[in-house]
Amino acid sequence: MKPLATALILLASPLTAAEIWVTNEKDDTISVIDIDTLDVTRTIPTGERPRGITFSKDFSRVYICASNSDTVQVMDPETGKILHDLPSGEDPEQFVLHPNDRHLYIANEDDAVTTVVDTETRKVIAQINVGIEPEGMAVSPDGKIAITTSETTNMAHWIDTDTRQIVANTLVDARPRHAEFTANGSELWVSSEIGGTITVFDVATHAEKAKLDFAVKGVHPDRVQPVGFEFTEDEKTAFVALGPSNHVAVVNAETYEVEDYILVGRRVWHMAFSPDKSLLFTTNGVSGDVTVIDVAKREAIKTIKVGRFPWGAAFRP
């Protein structure tokens, strides 16, 4: 085919809009939101109680923690077809894909272990004993450290990904739920749901560097429960989901000061940015919807109805 003809065909082909994928843990489905129209375009069935969700580096596969099915499902995002299941250990909740795009680190809440699965061979290559009720998972940008947070032990467990051994245990406040490294790998942030805080660690020393507290006007402190959070691209700002307070906090990630609070849906869990990070999508479990936040304006601009108890979110360009 001549180059001009090929170019004309490409121009005539519809462009695929970027999407936000949301797991609905009570409906056993995924809602797919078109970022351009801000509408749900597909509802895809999954295994029982889907929670954690992430894509492969090339976005050709999507991994889903089907917690009550005790498996990680691998789906073709184009067709919505389940390609195969991966062994995950019992009750997988959150997971993280190693930078090698091959190894999944999975928190098994009921077994007090972190399971490492090779997505190519589809086999478990390690199970690491951690604290009671592990939930949060993170991996450093260089791939050398994995983090598991344990809700009941109130710890972040630092795992050497080469030896697959715990090298440090650091205390946080009650019921840690989510963990993230900064892009340069120098800091680790861990949210504590019942403690109402985020602890910031210096990665080089494992020492506590800062602690963030939250106070939403008119909301009882017991309802201010930080769970998921996301950093802006320049990492100067963090958006923190505050659970049943129904607000997202806007945090200066350099001074660790809270700058604003944004009202969203009921019991906000997790979040995902659009690919250009101009919009932030929050999963609101109790109200069964997603709030769309204009990042620059720091305000909610739309509510999108999804399934029952939306939990996890991930973008697909």
PyMOL commands that set and color helices and strands:
alter all, ss='L'
color gray80, all
select helices_A, chain A and resi 3-12+67-69+221-223
alter helices_A, ss='H'
color red, helices_A
select strands_A, chain A and resi 19-24+29-34+39-45+50-55+62-66+71-76+81-87+92-97+103-108+113-118+123-129+134-139+145-150+155-160+165-171+176-181+187-192+197-202+207-213+229-231+237-241+247-252+257-263+268-273+279-284+289-294+299-305+310-316
alter strands_A, ss='S'
color yellow, strands_A
deselect
rebuild
show_as cartoon
